[in-house]
Protein backbone atom coordinates (compact mmCIF):
# COMPACT_ATOMS: atom_id res chain seq x y z
CA UNK A 1 0.00 0.00 0.00
CA UNK A 2 1.38 3.41 -0.91
CA UNK A 3 0.32 7.06 -0.94
CA UNK A 4 1.52 10.06 -2.90
CA UNK A 5 1.15 12.35 0.13
CA UNK A 6 2.54 10.29 2.97
CA UNK A 7 3.23 6.92 4.50
CA UNK A 8 0.12 4.75 4.99
CA UNK A 9 0.04 3.17 8.42
CA UNK A 10 -2.60 0.57 7.68
CA UNK A 11 -6.22 -0.25 6.99
CA UNK A 12 -8.74 -0.74 9.78
CA UNK A 13 -10.11 -4.12 8.72
CA UNK A 14 -13.07 -3.76 11.05
CA UNK A 15 -14.40 -0.95 8.84
CA UNK A 16 -13.89 -2.82 5.56
CA UNK A 17 -17.14 -3.25 3.68
CA UNK A 18 -18.19 -4.15 0.17
CA UNK A 19 -21.01 -2.37 -1.65
CA UNK A 20 -22.51 -3.75 -4.88
CA UNK A 21 -23.74 -1.23 -7.47
CA UNK A 22 -25.24 -2.82 -10.55
CA UNK A 23 -22.60 -5.14 -11.98
CA UNK A 24 -19.77 -3.34 -10.16
CA UNK A 25 -18.45 -4.01 -6.69
CA UNK A 26 -17.01 -1.23 -4.55
CA UNK A 27 -14.99 -1.49 -1.39
CA UNK A 28 -14.32 1.03 1.33
CA UNK A 29 -12.43 1.11 4.61
CA UNK A 30 -10.89 3.53 7.05
CA UNK A 31 -7.18 4.18 6.39
CA UNK A 32 -4.61 5.93 8.58
CA UNK A 33 -1.90 7.87 6.76
CA UNK A 34 1.07 9.85 8.05
CA UNK A 35 0.91 13.06 6.02
CA UNK A 36 3.51 15.71 5.40
CA UNK A 37 1.57 18.74 6.69
CA UNK A 38 3.69 21.13 4.60
CA UNK A 39 2.03 19.84 1.44
CA UNK A 40 -1.42 20.78 0.20
CA UNK A 41 -3.83 17.87 0.73
CA UNK A 42 -7.09 19.74 0.36
CA UNK A 43 -7.64 18.58 -3.19
CA UNK A 44 -7.90 14.95 -2.14
CA UNK A 45 -5.53 12.14 -1.33
CA UNK A 46 -5.21 8.88 -3.20
CA UNK A 47 -3.87 5.57 -1.97
CA UNK A 48 -2.77 2.64 -4.13
CA UNK A 49 -3.03 -0.94 -2.95
CA UNK A 50 -1.00 -3.90 -4.23
CA UNK A 51 -3.88 -5.17 -6.34
CA UNK A 52 -3.87 -1.90 -8.29
CA UNK A 53 -7.18 -0.44 -7.06
CA UNK A 54 -7.13 3.32 -6.53
CA UNK A 55 -8.97 4.87 -3.58
CA UNK A 56 -10.00 8.43 -2.86
CA UNK A 57 -9.67 9.32 0.81
CA UNK A 58 -12.11 11.82 2.29
CA UNK A 59 -13.36 13.18 5.61
CA UNK A 60 -10.06 14.46 7.01
CA UNK A 61 -9.84 14.47 10.79
CA UNK A 62 -6.73 15.78 12.57
CA UNK A 63 -5.66 13.42 15.36
CA UNK A 64 -2.06 14.55 15.89
CA UNK A 65 -0.11 17.64 14.72
CA UNK A 66 1.73 15.62 12.08
CA UNK A 67 -0.83 12.97 11.35
CA UNK A 68 -4.24 13.07 9.70
CA UNK A 69 -6.76 10.29 10.08
CA UNK A 70 -8.86 9.75 6.98
CA UNK A 71 -12.10 7.84 7.06
CA UNK A 72 -14.18 6.27 4.31
CA UNK A 73 -11.83 5.38 1.45
CA UNK A 74 -13.90 5.08 -1.72
CA UNK A 75 -12.99 4.17 -5.26
CA UNK A 76 -14.79 5.82 -8.16
CA UNK A 77 -17.43 3.06 -8.38
CA UNK A 78 -18.54 3.65 -4.79
CA UNK A 79 -19.46 7.34 -4.87
CA UNK A 80 -23.13 6.63 -5.43
CA UNK A 81 -23.33 4.16 -2.57
CA UNK A 82 -24.99 6.50 -0.09
CA UNK A 83 -25.89 3.70 2.29
CA UNK A 84 -22.28 2.56 2.43
CA UNK A 85 -21.05 6.06 3.24
CA UNK A 86 -23.64 6.46 5.97
CA UNK A 87 -22.58 3.16 7.45
CA UNK A 88 -18.94 4.24 7.43
CA UNK A 89 -19.87 7.48 9.23
CA UNK A 90 -21.63 5.50 11.95
CA UNK A 91 -18.65 3.20 12.30
CA UNK A 92 -16.38 6.22 12.76
CA UNK A 93 -18.68 7.68 15.41
CA UNK A 94 -18.72 4.35 17.25
CA UNK A 95 -14.92 4.18 17.05
CA UNK A 96 -14.52 7.68 18.51
CA UNK A 97 -16.99 6.89 21.27
CA UNK A 98 -15.12 3.69 22.09
CA UNK A 99 -11.82 5.60 22.20
CA UNK A 100 -13.33 8.03 24.70
CA UNK A 101 -14.79 5.20 26.77
CA UNK A 102 -11.40 3.49 26.82
CA UNK A 103 -9.82 6.49 28.56
CA UNK A 104 -12.54 7.36 31.11
CA UNK A 105 -14.59 5.48 33.68
CA UNK A 106 -17.93 6.37 35.20
CA UNK A 107 -17.92 6.15 38.99
CA UNK A 108 -21.36 5.79 40.62
CA UNK A 109 -21.59 6.23 44.40
CA UNK A 110 -24.66 5.00 46.29
CA UNK A 111 -25.34 6.28 49.80
CA UNK A 112 -27.88 5.55 52.55
CA UNK A 113 -29.89 8.53 51.33
CA UNK A 114 -30.34 6.88 47.92
CA UNK A 115 -31.68 3.71 49.54
CA UNK A 116 -34.16 5.72 51.61
CA UNK A 117 -35.38 7.63 48.53
CA UNK A 118 -35.69 4.64 46.20
CA UNK A 119 -36.83 1.61 48.23
CA UNK A 120 -40.60 1.49 48.42
CA UNK A 121 -40.98 4.07 45.64
CA UNK A 122 -38.87 3.27 42.59
CA UNK A 123 -37.76 -0.20 43.62
CA UNK A 124 -38.74 -2.89 46.13
CA UNK A 125 -36.18 -5.61 45.49
CA UNK A 126 -32.44 -5.27 46.06
CA UNK A 127 -31.07 -1.94 47.28
CA UNK A 128 -30.62 0.76 44.65
CA UNK A 129 -30.82 1.71 41.00
CA UNK A 130 -27.32 2.94 40.15
CA UNK A 131 -28.61 4.94 37.20
CA UNK A 132 -30.25 7.32 39.70
CA UNK A 133 -27.35 7.88 42.11
CA UNK A 134 -24.62 10.53 42.09
CA UNK A 135 -21.96 9.76 39.49
CA UNK A 136 -19.14 11.39 37.55
CA UNK A 137 -16.58 10.42 34.89
CA UNK A 138 -12.86 10.31 35.64
CA UNK A 139 -9.69 9.42 33.78
CA UNK A 140 -8.51 5.85 34.22
CA UNK A 141 -5.20 7.07 35.59
CA UNK A 142 -6.79 9.16 38.34
CA UNK A 143 -5.75 7.94 41.83
CA UNK A 144 -8.68 6.75 43.89
CA UNK A 145 -7.75 9.22 46.63
CA UNK A 146 -8.78 11.98 44.20
CA UNK A 147 -12.18 10.31 43.88
CA UNK A 148 -12.54 10.45 47.65
CA UNK A 149 -11.90 14.20 47.53
CA UNK A 150 -14.68 14.59 44.92
CA UNK A 151 -17.03 12.56 47.14
CA UNK A 152 -16.12 14.73 50.12
CA UNK A 153 -17.17 17.84 48.18
CA UNK A 154 -20.38 16.21 46.92
CA UNK A 155 -21.60 14.61 50.17
CA UNK A 156 -19.92 16.76 52.80
CA UNK A 157 -18.23 13.68 54.30
CA UNK A 158 -14.52 14.16 55.11
CA UNK A 159 -12.12 11.77 53.41
CA UNK A 160 -11.13 10.15 56.70
CA UNK A 161 -14.80 9.36 57.42
CA UNK A 162 -15.41 7.47 54.17
CA UNK A 163 -15.37 3.74 53.59
CA UNK A 164 -16.23 2.35 50.17
CA UNK A 165 -17.69 -1.05 49.33
CA UNK A 166 -17.60 -2.69 45.92
CA UNK A 167 -20.69 -4.38 44.51
CA UNK A 168 -20.99 -7.87 43.05
CA UNK A 169 -23.59 -9.60 40.92
CA UNK A 170 -24.49 -12.90 42.54
CA UNK A 171 -25.48 -16.13 40.82
CA UNK A 172 -29.14 -15.55 41.71
CA UNK A 173 -29.05 -12.23 39.74
CA UNK A 174 -29.10 -10.01 42.84
CA UNK A 175 -26.65 -7.11 43.08
CA UNK A 176 -25.26 -6.45 46.55
CA UNK A 177 -22.31 -4.80 48.34
CA UNK A 178 -19.44 -7.32 48.31
CA UNK A 179 -16.54 -6.11 50.45
CA UNK A 180 -14.85 -2.85 51.55
CA UNK A 181 -11.87 -1.45 49.69
CA UNK A 182 -8.57 -1.96 51.50
CA UNK A 183 -6.13 0.89 52.18
CA UNK A 184 -3.80 -0.61 49.58
CA UNK A 185 -6.55 -0.63 46.97
CA UNK A 186 -7.37 3.01 47.68
CA UNK A 187 -3.84 3.96 46.65
CA UNK A 188 -4.37 2.49 43.18
CA UNK A 189 -5.84 4.18 40.11
CA UNK A 190 -9.51 3.95 39.20
CA UNK A 191 -8.63 1.89 36.13
CA UNK A 192 -6.82 -0.71 38.23
CA UNK A 193 -9.76 -0.92 40.63
CA UNK A 194 -12.18 -1.46 37.75
CA UNK A 195 -10.05 -4.37 36.45
CA UNK A 196 -10.13 -6.01 39.88
CA UNK A 197 -13.84 -5.16 40.18
CA UNK A 198 -14.65 -7.05 36.97
CA UNK A 199 -12.89 -10.17 38.24
CA UNK A 200 -15.66 -10.74 40.80
CA UNK A 201 -18.35 -11.24 38.18
CA UNK A 202 -19.11 -7.68 37.12
CA UNK A 203 -19.21 -6.83 33.42
CA UNK A 204 -20.16 -3.17 33.80
CA UNK A 205 -18.05 -0.45 32.22
CA UNK A 206 -18.53 1.76 35.28
CA UNK A 207 -17.28 1.40 38.84
CA UNK A 208 -20.19 1.15 41.28
CA UNK A 209 -19.50 1.84 44.95
CA UNK A 210 -21.41 2.06 48.22
CA UNK A 211 -20.34 4.85 50.58
CA UNK A 212 -20.50 3.75 54.21
CA UNK A 213 -20.61 6.64 56.68
CA UNK A 214 -21.08 6.79 60.42
CA UNK A 215 -22.86 9.78 61.99
CA UNK A 216 -23.71 10.71 65.55
CA UNK A 217 -25.72 13.38 67.32
CA UNK A 218 -28.60 15.61 66.17
CA UNK A 219 -26.31 17.41 63.73
CA UNK A 220 -25.35 14.09 62.06
CA UNK A 221 -21.67 14.79 62.57
CA UNK A 222 -19.64 12.23 60.55
CA UNK A 223 -17.19 9.94 62.34
CA UNK A 224 -14.43 7.67 61.03
CA UNK A 225 -15.80 4.23 60.08
CA UNK A 226 -15.67 1.64 62.86
CA UNK A 227 -13.14 -1.18 62.81
CA UNK A 228 -14.56 -4.39 61.37
CA UNK A 229 -13.26 -7.91 61.82
CA UNK A 230 -13.82 -11.13 59.91
CA UNK A 231 -16.68 -11.83 62.33
CA UNK A 232 -18.60 -8.71 61.29
CA UNK A 233 -21.23 -8.84 58.54
CA UNK A 234 -22.81 -5.76 56.92
CA UNK A 235 -26.60 -6.30 56.77
CA UNK A 236 -29.25 -3.96 55.34
CA UNK A 237 -32.74 -3.75 56.86
CA UNK A 238 -36.19 -2.97 55.45
CA UNK A 239 -39.39 -2.49 57.45
CA UNK A 240 -42.77 -3.72 56.21
CA UNK A 241 -46.07 -2.20 57.38
CA UNK A 242 -49.01 -4.45 56.32
CA UNK A 243 -51.52 -1.79 57.34
CA UNK A 244 -50.10 0.75 54.86
CA UNK A 245 -48.77 -1.83 52.38
CA UNK A 246 -45.43 -0.06 52.71
CA UNK A 247 -41.88 -1.37 52.52
CA UNK A 248 -39.06 1.07 53.32
CA UNK A 249 -35.35 1.10 54.08
CA UNK A 250 -34.53 1.82 57.72
CA UNK A 251 -30.77 1.34 57.97
CA UNK A 252 -27.83 -1.08 58.22
CA UNK A 253 -25.96 -2.81 61.00
CA UNK A 254 -22.80 -4.84 61.48
CA UNK A 255 -23.77 -8.17 63.08
CA UNK A 256 -21.47 -10.92 64.34
CA UNK A 257 -21.63 -14.06 62.24
CA UNK A 258 -21.75 -16.14 65.43
CA UNK A 259 -24.56 -14.01 66.84
CA UNK A 260 -28.32 -14.57 66.48
CA UNK A 261 -31.19 -12.28 65.37
CA UNK A 262 -32.51 -12.16 68.95
CA UNK A 263 -29.44 -10.09 69.89
CA UNK A 264 -30.36 -7.26 67.52
CA UNK A 265 -34.16 -7.15 67.97
CA UNK A 266 -34.02 -4.40 70.62
CA UNK A 267 -31.70 -2.38 68.35
CA UNK A 268 -34.07 -2.75 65.38
CA UNK A 269 -37.03 -1.70 67.55
CA UNK A 270 -35.07 1.37 68.62
CA UNK A 271 -34.24 2.31 65.00
CA UNK A 272 -37.89 2.28 63.86
CA UNK A 273 -39.43 3.65 67.09
CA UNK A 274 -41.05 0.45 68.37
CA UNK A 275 -41.12 -0.42 72.06
CA UNK A 276 -37.94 -2.28 73.16
CA UNK A 277 -39.81 -5.56 73.69
CA UNK A 278 -41.95 -5.46 70.55
CA UNK A 279 -42.25 -8.90 68.94
CA UNK A 280 -41.07 -8.81 65.35
CA UNK A 281 -40.70 -11.33 62.53
CA UNK A 282 -37.59 -11.34 60.33
CA UNK A 283 -37.27 -12.52 56.73
CA UNK A 284 -34.28 -12.77 54.44
CA UNK A 285 -34.84 -11.27 50.98
CA UNK A 286 -33.00 -13.82 48.87
CA UNK A 287 -33.83 -13.12 45.25
CA UNK A 288 -36.25 -11.78 42.69
CA UNK A 289 -35.61 -13.61 39.42
CA UNK A 290 -37.15 -11.58 36.60
CA UNK A 291 -35.48 -13.81 34.02
CA UNK A 292 -37.02 -16.99 35.38
CA UNK A 293 -40.39 -15.28 35.48
CA UNK A 294 -40.61 -15.17 31.69
CA UNK A 295 -40.41 -18.97 31.42
CA UNK A 296 -41.58 -20.45 34.69
CA UNK A 297 -43.74 -17.77 36.28
CA UNK A 298 -43.07 -15.63 39.33
CA UNK A 299 -39.95 -16.35 41.35
CA UNK A 300 -39.62 -14.36 44.60
CA UNK A 301 -37.64 -15.95 47.42
CA UNK A 302 -38.08 -14.40 50.87
CA UNK A 303 -37.73 -16.82 53.77
CA UNK A 304 -38.40 -16.49 57.49
CA UNK A 305 -35.27 -16.30 59.65
CA UNK A 306 -34.92 -18.52 62.70
CA UNK A 307 -34.22 -15.99 65.43
CA UNK A 308 -32.38 -18.60 67.51
CA UNK A 309 -29.99 -19.70 64.74
CA UNK A 310 -26.73 -17.87 64.17
CA UNK A 311 -26.28 -15.64 61.16
CA UNK A 312 -23.52 -17.99 59.97
CA UNK A 313 -25.80 -21.02 60.04
CA UNK A 314 -28.46 -19.00 58.21
CA UNK A 315 -25.80 -18.24 55.55
CA UNK A 316 -26.06 -14.48 56.07
CA UNK A 317 -23.15 -12.60 54.48
CA UNK A 318 -22.08 -9.07 53.61
CA UNK A 319 -24.71 -7.22 51.56
CA UNK A 320 -27.65 -9.40 52.56
CA UNK A 321 -31.07 -7.86 53.17
CA UNK A 322 -33.32 -8.66 56.14
CA UNK A 323 -36.93 -7.45 56.13
CA UNK A 324 -38.87 -7.32 59.39
CA UNK A 325 -42.35 -6.42 60.63
CA UNK A 326 -44.45 -6.36 63.78
CA UNK A 327 -46.01 -9.64 64.83
CA UNK A 328 -49.76 -8.98 64.42
CA UNK A 329 -52.94 -11.01 64.89
CA UNK A 330 -54.92 -8.83 62.45
CA UNK A 331 -55.84 -10.47 59.15
CA UNK A 332 -54.36 -8.40 56.32
CA UNK A 333 -54.64 -9.05 52.60
CA UNK A 334 -50.84 -9.26 52.43
CA UNK A 335 -50.03 -10.13 56.00
CA UNK A 336 -46.30 -10.80 55.74
CA UNK A 337 -43.26 -9.73 53.77
CA UNK A 338 -43.21 -12.72 51.33
CA UNK A 339 -46.86 -12.27 50.33
CA UNK A 340 -46.35 -8.51 49.86
CA UNK A 341 -43.29 -9.02 47.66
CA UNK A 342 -45.24 -11.58 45.61
CA UNK A 343 -47.99 -9.00 45.22
CA UNK A 344 -45.52 -6.31 44.15
CA UNK A 345 -43.90 -8.73 41.76
CA UNK A 346 -47.14 -9.78 40.07
CA UNK A 347 -49.14 -6.57 40.16
CA UNK A 348 -49.43 -4.30 37.14
CA UNK A 349 -49.72 -0.59 37.90
CA UNK A 350 -51.57 1.20 35.11
CA UNK A 351 -51.88 4.95 34.75
CA UNK A 352 -55.08 5.73 32.88
CA UNK A 353 -55.29 8.89 30.79
CA UNK A 354 -58.18 10.36 28.88
CA UNK A 355 -57.63 10.06 25.14
CA UNK A 356 -58.77 13.69 24.82
CA UNK A 357 -56.14 14.82 27.37
CA UNK A 358 -53.23 12.42 26.77
CA UNK A 359 -50.67 14.44 28.74
CA UNK A 360 -52.64 14.47 32.00
CA UNK A 361 -52.52 11.57 34.46
CA UNK A 362 -56.14 10.84 35.37
CA UNK A 363 -56.09 8.00 37.91
CA UNK A 364 -54.42 4.72 38.81
CA UNK A 365 -57.01 2.05 39.48
CA UNK A 366 -58.10 -1.44 38.56
CA UNK A 367 -61.85 -0.80 38.30
CA UNK A 368 -61.97 1.71 35.49
CA UNK A 369 -65.76 1.68 34.95
CA UNK A 370 -66.37 2.30 38.65
CA UNK A 371 -63.96 5.23 38.68
CA UNK A 372 -65.55 6.80 35.60
CA UNK A 373 -69.08 6.10 36.86
CA UNK A 374 -69.96 4.26 33.63
CA UNK A 375 -72.80 1.77 34.00
CA UNK A 376 -71.78 -0.32 30.98
CA UNK A 377 -68.03 -1.16 30.99
CA UNK A 378 -68.29 -2.36 27.39
CA UNK A 379 -68.52 1.28 26.31
CA UNK A 380 -64.97 1.99 27.52
CA UNK A 381 -62.30 1.62 24.86
CA UNK A 382 -58.56 1.53 25.50
CA UNK A 383 -55.63 2.68 23.39
CA UNK A 384 -51.99 1.76 23.86
CA UNK A 385 -49.20 4.23 24.60
CA UNK A 386 -46.48 4.73 21.99
CA UNK A 387 -43.24 4.64 23.97
CA UNK A 388 -41.12 6.34 21.30
CA UNK A 389 -43.44 9.23 20.42
CA UNK A 390 -44.85 9.63 23.96
CA UNK A 391 -48.46 9.72 22.74
CA UNK A 392 -51.40 7.37 22.05
CA UNK A 393 -51.20 4.81 19.27
CA UNK A 394 -53.27 5.62 16.19
CA UNK A 395 -55.53 2.57 16.55
CA UNK A 396 -57.36 1.44 19.72
CA UNK A 397 -57.16 -2.06 21.18
CA UNK A 398 -59.64 -4.40 19.53
CA UNK A 399 -62.57 -5.62 21.63
CA UNK A 400 -61.71 -9.29 21.02
CA UNK A 401 -58.04 -8.79 21.89
CA UNK A 402 -56.90 -11.99 23.63
CA UNK A 403 -53.59 -10.78 25.11
CA UNK A 404 -53.05 -10.28 28.82
CA UNK A 405 -52.62 -6.89 30.48
CA UNK A 406 -48.78 -6.92 30.34
CA UNK A 407 -49.01 -7.40 26.56
CA UNK A 408 -51.39 -4.45 26.28
CA UNK A 409 -48.94 -2.28 28.21
CA UNK A 410 -45.88 -3.23 26.18
CA UNK A 411 -44.65 -1.29 23.15
CA UNK A 412 -42.09 -3.52 21.46
CA UNK A 413 -39.76 -4.34 24.38
CA UNK A 414 -40.65 -1.37 26.61
CA UNK A 415 -43.08 -1.59 29.52
CA UNK A 416 -44.56 1.81 30.30
CA UNK A 417 -47.69 1.29 32.44
CA UNK A 418 -49.84 3.89 30.62
CA UNK A 419 -53.24 3.28 29.05
CA UNK A 420 -55.61 5.74 27.37
CA UNK A 421 -59.36 5.44 27.71
CA UNK A 422 -62.43 6.92 26.05
CA UNK A 423 -66.10 6.50 26.87
CA UNK A 424 -68.18 5.72 23.77
CA UNK A 425 -71.86 6.05 23.06
CA UNK A 426 -71.91 2.54 21.60
CA UNK A 427 -70.77 -0.68 23.23
CA UNK A 428 -67.63 -2.32 21.86
CA UNK A 429 -69.43 -5.48 20.61
CA UNK A 430 -71.69 -3.31 18.46
CA UNK A 431 -68.75 -1.17 17.43
CA UNK A 432 -67.07 -4.19 15.83
CA UNK A 433 -69.55 -3.96 12.96
CA UNK A 434 -69.04 -0.23 12.64
CA UNK A 435 -66.28 2.07 11.43
CA UNK A 436 -65.16 5.02 13.49
CA UNK A 437 -63.70 8.03 11.71
CA UNK A 438 -61.95 10.93 13.40
CA UNK A 439 -63.02 14.05 11.57
CA UNK A 440 -61.74 17.57 12.19
CA UNK A 441 -64.34 20.28 11.62
CA UNK A 442 -63.29 23.88 10.94
CA UNK A 443 -66.57 25.59 10.21
CA UNK A 444 -66.68 28.35 7.63
CA UNK A 445 -62.90 28.88 7.37
CA UNK A 446 -59.60 27.32 8.30
CA UNK A 447 -58.39 30.45 10.03
CA UNK A 448 -59.00 31.43 13.64
CA UNK A 449 -61.32 28.62 14.62
CA UNK A 450 -59.88 25.84 16.74
CA UNK A 451 -60.70 22.53 15.03
CA UNK A 452 -63.17 20.28 16.80
CA UNK A 453 -62.38 16.56 16.51
CA UNK A 454 -65.47 14.36 16.14
CA UNK A 455 -65.52 10.56 16.39
CA UNK A 456 -68.21 9.43 13.97
CA UNK A 457 -69.21 5.76 14.32
CA UNK A 458 -71.46 4.33 11.61
CA UNK A 459 -72.08 0.91 10.02
CA UNK A 460 -69.31 0.07 7.59
CA UNK A 461 -71.65 0.28 4.58
CA UNK A 462 -72.59 3.89 5.36
CA UNK A 463 -71.61 6.64 2.95
CA UNK A 464 -69.64 9.86 3.24
CA UNK A 465 -72.97 11.65 3.01
CA UNK A 466 -74.06 9.85 6.19
CA UNK A 467 -70.87 11.05 7.92
CA UNK A 468 -71.57 14.65 6.91
CA UNK A 469 -75.16 14.30 8.14
CA UNK A 470 -73.89 13.17 11.56
CA UNK A 471 -71.48 16.12 11.71
CA UNK A 472 -74.30 18.53 10.84
CA UNK A 473 -76.29 17.15 13.78
CA UNK A 474 -73.31 17.44 16.10
CA UNK A 475 -72.30 21.01 15.19
CA UNK A 476 -75.92 22.09 14.60
CA UNK A 477 -75.60 23.53 11.10
CA UNK A 478 -77.61 23.33 7.87
CA UNK A 479 -74.68 24.45 5.71
CA UNK A 480 -73.48 22.30 2.83
CA UNK A 481 -70.40 20.35 3.92
CA UNK A 482 -67.69 18.33 2.20
CA UNK A 483 -65.12 15.83 3.47
CA UNK A 484 -61.47 16.16 2.51
CA UNK A 485 -58.67 13.64 2.89
CA UNK A 486 -55.35 15.31 3.76
CA UNK A 487 -51.86 13.84 3.63
CA UNK A 488 -48.56 15.54 4.39
CA UNK A 489 -50.30 18.92 4.67
CA UNK A 490 -51.75 18.59 1.15
CA UNK A 491 -55.28 17.89 -0.08
CA UNK A 492 -55.18 14.30 -1.28
CA UNK A 493 -58.82 13.80 -2.21
CA UNK A 494 -62.32 15.33 -1.98
CA UNK A 495 -64.50 12.38 -0.98
CA UNK A 496 -67.77 12.08 -2.88
CA UNK A 497 -70.95 11.83 -0.80
CA UNK A 498 -71.81 8.45 -2.37
CA UNK A 499 -68.50 6.77 -1.40
CA UNK A 500 -68.75 4.12 1.33
CA UNK A 501 -66.77 4.73 4.49
CA UNK A 502 -65.42 1.17 4.70
CA UNK A 503 -62.85 1.95 2.02
CA UNK A 504 -61.66 5.25 3.54
CA UNK A 505 -58.00 5.16 4.54
CA UNK A 506 -57.90 6.49 8.09
CA UNK A 507 -54.33 5.61 9.04
CA UNK A 508 -52.34 7.99 11.26
CA UNK A 509 -50.76 9.79 8.29
CA UNK A 510 -54.20 10.70 6.93
CA UNK A 511 -56.39 13.50 8.28
CA UNK A 512 -60.10 13.76 7.52
CA UNK A 513 -61.39 17.32 7.49
CA UNK A 514 -64.99 18.41 7.18
CA UNK A 515 -65.64 22.00 6.19
CA UNK A 516 -68.36 24.27 4.86
CA UNK A 517 -68.24 24.81 1.13
CA UNK A 518 -67.40 28.51 0.57
CA UNK A 519 -69.91 30.66 -1.31
CA UNK A 520 -67.26 31.63 -3.86
CA UNK A 521 -67.05 28.00 -5.01
CA UNK A 522 -70.80 27.70 -5.32
CA UNK A 523 -70.88 30.77 -7.59
CA UNK A 524 -67.92 29.80 -9.80
CA UNK A 525 -68.09 30.93 -13.41
CA UNK A 526 -67.21 28.70 -16.35
CA UNK A 527 -63.82 30.34 -16.72
CA UNK A 528 -63.03 30.42 -13.01
CA UNK A 529 -60.68 27.85 -11.53
CA UNK A 530 -60.39 26.26 -8.12
CA UNK A 531 -56.75 25.77 -7.11
CA UNK A 532 -54.91 24.17 -4.19
CA UNK A 533 -53.12 26.54 -1.81
CA UNK A 534 -50.45 25.12 0.53
CA UNK A 535 -48.05 26.57 3.08
CA UNK A 536 -44.40 25.66 2.52
CA UNK A 537 -40.88 26.51 3.51
CA UNK A 538 -37.49 25.77 1.97
CA UNK A 539 -34.69 24.45 4.11
CA UNK A 540 -30.97 24.85 3.52
CA UNK A 541 -31.09 22.04 0.96
CA UNK A 542 -33.75 24.03 -0.96
CA UNK A 543 -36.20 21.14 -0.61
CA UNK A 544 -39.87 22.12 -0.42
CA UNK A 545 -41.45 21.17 2.90
CA UNK A 546 -45.19 21.66 3.34
CA UNK A 547 -46.79 22.41 6.68
CA UNK A 548 -50.03 23.72 8.12
CA UNK A 549 -53.56 23.40 6.79
CA UNK A 550 -54.09 23.45 2.99
CA UNK A 551 -57.19 24.97 1.44
CA UNK A 552 -58.94 25.66 -1.88
CA UNK A 553 -59.17 29.07 -3.50
CA UNK A 554 -61.15 30.21 -6.55
CA UNK A 555 -59.19 32.43 -8.93
CA UNK A 556 -60.71 34.51 -11.71
CA UNK A 557 -59.58 34.88 -15.29
CA UNK A 558 -56.82 37.50 -15.63
CA UNK A 559 -56.70 37.99 -11.83
CA UNK A 560 -53.25 39.19 -10.78
CA UNK A 561 -51.28 37.94 -7.85
CA UNK A 562 -51.71 41.31 -6.15
CA UNK A 563 -55.48 40.83 -6.13
CA UNK A 564 -55.25 37.21 -4.99
CA UNK A 565 -52.95 38.21 -2.13
CA UNK A 566 -55.56 40.59 -0.79
CA UNK A 567 -58.13 37.80 -0.62
CA UNK A 568 -55.67 35.34 0.96
CA UNK A 569 -54.64 37.85 3.63
CA UNK A 570 -58.27 38.50 4.43
CA UNK A 571 -59.05 34.78 4.56
CA UNK A 572 -56.14 33.95 6.87
CA UNK A 573 -56.29 37.27 8.74
CA UNK A 574 -52.51 37.75 8.78
CA UNK A 575 -51.15 41.13 9.99
CA UNK A 576 -49.60 43.42 7.36
CA UNK A 577 -46.07 43.33 8.81
CA UNK A 578 -46.03 39.56 8.79
CA UNK A 579 -47.80 39.11 5.45
CA UNK A 580 -45.33 41.42 3.72
CA UNK A 581 -42.60 38.81 4.28
CA UNK A 582 -44.51 36.02 2.54
CA UNK A 583 -43.54 34.84 -0.95
CA UNK A 584 -45.89 33.30 -3.50
CA UNK A 585 -44.98 30.64 -6.04
CA UNK A 586 -46.40 28.22 -8.56
CA UNK A 587 -45.25 24.77 -7.37
CA UNK A 588 -45.49 21.69 -9.56
CA UNK A 589 -43.66 18.42 -8.84
CA UNK A 590 -41.43 20.26 -6.35
CA UNK A 591 -40.38 22.78 -8.99
CA UNK A 592 -40.85 26.29 -7.62
CA UNK A 593 -41.54 29.30 -9.82
CA UNK A 594 -41.92 32.52 -7.85
CA UNK A 595 -44.65 34.93 -8.95
CA UNK A 596 -44.67 38.72 -9.10
CA UNK A 597 -47.63 40.92 -8.14
CA UNK A 598 -48.33 41.67 -11.81
CA UNK A 599 -48.42 37.99 -12.87
CA UNK A 600 -51.72 36.43 -13.89
CA UNK A 601 -52.15 33.59 -11.41
CA UNK A 602 -54.32 31.40 -13.66
CA UNK A 603 -51.80 31.25 -16.54
CA UNK A 604 -49.42 28.55 -15.19
CA UNK A 605 -52.39 26.47 -13.99
CA UNK A 606 -53.97 26.41 -17.47
CA UNK A 607 -51.29 24.02 -18.71
CA UNK A 608 -52.41 21.23 -16.32
CA UNK A 609 -55.64 19.47 -15.41
CA UNK A 610 -55.93 18.69 -11.71
CA UNK A 611 -58.19 15.68 -12.27
CA UNK A 612 -55.46 13.94 -14.27
CA UNK A 613 -52.73 14.39 -11.67
CA UNK A 614 -51.96 12.54 -8.47
CA UNK A 615 -50.00 15.59 -7.26
CA UNK A 616 -51.69 18.64 -8.81
CA UNK A 617 -49.88 22.00 -8.96
CA UNK A 618 -50.59 24.49 -6.22
CA UNK A 619 -50.14 28.08 -5.21
CA UNK A 620 -47.45 27.99 -2.52
CA UNK A 621 -47.33 30.38 0.42
CA UNK A 622 -43.70 30.48 1.53
CA UNK A 623 -43.11 31.74 5.06
CA UNK A 624 -41.46 30.68 8.30
CA UNK A 625 -43.10 28.29 10.69
CA UNK A 626 -44.40 30.52 13.44
CA UNK A 627 -45.99 27.91 15.72
CA UNK A 628 -48.05 30.36 17.76
CA UNK A 629 -49.29 32.07 14.64
CA UNK A 630 -50.10 28.78 12.93
CA UNK A 631 -52.09 27.67 15.92
CA UNK A 632 -54.06 30.90 15.75
CA UNK A 633 -54.69 30.32 12.05
CA UNK A 634 -55.74 26.73 12.63
CA UNK A 635 -52.86 25.61 10.46
CA UNK A 636 -51.57 22.74 12.58
CA UNK A 637 -52.46 19.15 11.80
Order of alpha helices (4+ residues) and beta strands (2+ residues): beta-beta-beta-beta-beta-beta-alpha-beta-alpha-beta-alpha-beta-beta-alpha-alpha-beta-beta-beta-beta-beta-alpha-beta-alpha-beta-beta-alpha-beta-beta-alpha-beta-beta-beta-alpha-beta-beta-beta-alpha-beta-beta-alpha-beta-beta-beta-alpha-beta-beta-alpha-alpha-beta-beta-alpha-beta-alpha
